[in-house]
Amino acid sequence: MKSNEIPLPSVACARLTGFLYLIIIVFGIFAEVGVRANLFVKGDSSSTASNILGSEWLFRLGFFSDSIMLLSDVAVAVLLYVLLKPVSKTLSLMAAAFRLTQAAVLGSNLLIFYAAILLLNGESYRKAFTTEQLEPLALLFLEMHSYGYDLGLIFFGVSSMIVGTLVSRSGYLPKILGYGLIASGIVYLAGSITRFSATGYQSMLEPAYVVPLVSELSFCLWLLFIGLRPRNSSRQSS
C-alpha cells in the first residue's frame, strides 16, 4: 500500500506556520485597533497630533508591532510555499511572491507612518514650519499610510486566493479552510479597489472583513493545533 503521508518535517513546518500566522493576526490587530484607532482622529489634525505627542510610547509600540507582524509575514510566505508546493510548485511560488510583495509594500509604508512623529517631534521642522502647518502634514502622512496598507492588501488578496485554491486541492487540509481563504482574498481585493476608486461605498464593505478574520484565524489555529492530515492515495486491496 502506498500513501501520500506528509513527512514529519512538514508537520513541524505546519505548526510553525500556524504559530507565526497567529503572531501576524494578534500584532496586526493590536497595531490597527489598539494603536492607530486610539491615536488617529480622521479629519482632525490637531487632536491627532495631541494624541501622538501625548502617547509617544503607544505610537512607537504600534510601529514595532507592525514590524513584528511583517517579519512573521515573510517567514509565513516561505513556509506556506514549502507546505503547498506538493500541490503545485508554480502556484505556491506565485502565492509566496505576491505575499512577499505585500510585505515589501507594507514595510516601506511603515516609514510613512513613522514620518508623522518625526515631523511633530523634530526641532528643525518646528523652526521651518508653524504648528498649523506641521499638524496637517503629519495627518497627511498617516492618511497616506492607511492608503499604503490597502495597496499592500491588493497583493495579499491575490496571494490568499491562490493559497486558498491550493489548500482546497491539497487533500491534507480541509477544503472549507481553502474556500474561506479564497473568500478572504476576494474581500481584501474588493475593499482595496473600493478604497481607491469608490470611496463612498467603503463603509458598506466593512462588515465583510469578518470573513478574513474568521477564515485566517481558523486556518492558523488548524495548522497550529492539528497540523496536516494526509489521505492515502491508494488502498490495499485483497
C-alpha positions, -999 to +999 in steps of 0.1 A: +000+000+000+013+034-010+004+066+007+010+103+004+017+107+041+034+140+049+068+136+064+074+148+100+094+179+090+063+192+071+041+186+101+065+206+122+065+232+094+027+234+096+029+240+134+054+268+129+034+283+102+003+284+124+022+299+153+037+327+131+003+333+114-012+338+149+015+363+157+006+382+124-031+383+134-025+394+170+001+420+164-016+433+132-049+438+151-032+454+180-014+479+158-046+488+140-072+487+168-051+492+199-028+519+185-040+537+153-077+537+163-068+554+196-044+580+181-058+588+147-088+612+145-100+614+109-101+649+096-088+664+129-051+671+127-049+690+160-064+661+180-043+635+162-011+655+169-021+659+205-028+622+209+005+612+193+026+636+214+007+626+245+013+589+239+045+586+220+052+552+236+020+539+221+028+552+187+062+536+187+048+504+201+025+503+171+055+507+148+072+478+164+040+457+164+037+462+127+074+453+123+070+420+141+039+413+120+059+419+088+089+398+099+065+369+106+047+375+073+080+370+053+086+337+072+050+326+066+053+333+029+082+309+027+067+283+050+034+282+030+054+277-001+070+246+015+037+233+027+018+237-006+044+231-033+034+193-034+000+205-048+015+229-073+050+243-072+042+271-097+011+283-079+027+281-044+056+301-057+032+327-071+014+329-038+047+334-020+058+361-044+025+381-040+027+378-002+064+389-001+055+419-024+028+428+001+053+426+029+077+449+010+049+474+003+038+475+040+074+476+052+081+507+031+047+521+042+059+520+078+084+548+070+054+569+060+038+561+093+069+570+113+073+603+094+043+617+114+062+616+147+094+628+131+075+659+119+058+665+152+089+659+173+116+673+151+131+706+163+143+715+129+109+711+114+094+732+141+117+760+131+109+757+094+071+753+098+044+766+121+023+742+143-007+749+120+014+736+091+031+706+108-001+690+122-019+687+088+013+674+073+015+647+100-021+638+094-014+636+057+013+610+063-010+590+085-037+590+058-011+580+032-001+551+054-037+539+055-038+540+017-005+522+015-019+495+037-048+490+013-023+489-016-005+461+001-037+442+007-042+440-031-012+418-034-022+399-002-057+393-016-043+376-047-020+356-025-048+345-003-069+333-032-041+312-046-033+298-012-070+290-007-071+272-040-040+251-031-054+243+003-087+232-011-069+209-036-043+196-012-061+167+004-042+171+036-060+203+047-098+207+049-114+222+018-135+245+039-103+263+051-093+268+014-127+282+005-125+306+034-091+319+023-105+324-012-134+344+002-109+364+023-089+373-008-120+385-026-129+407+004-094+422+005-094+429-032-129+444-031-121+466-001-088+479-016-103+486-050-132+503-034-109+524-013-091+538-043-119+540-068-153+543-050-146+557-015-182+564-009-190+527-008-162+517+015-183+517+047-207+492+030-179+466+028-166+470+064-189+442+078-174+418+052-140+420+069-153+395+095-148+369+068-110+372+066-108+374+104-127+341+109-111+324+079-074+333+087-078+326+124-094+292+116-066+284+092-038+293+116-053+275+145-058+244+124-021+244+114-010+252+150-031+226+169-040+199+143-014+202+115-016+181+084-038+151+080-027+133+048-050+109+030-039+076+015-036+079-022-044+042-027-058+014-006-046-020+000-067-045-020-071-082-014 
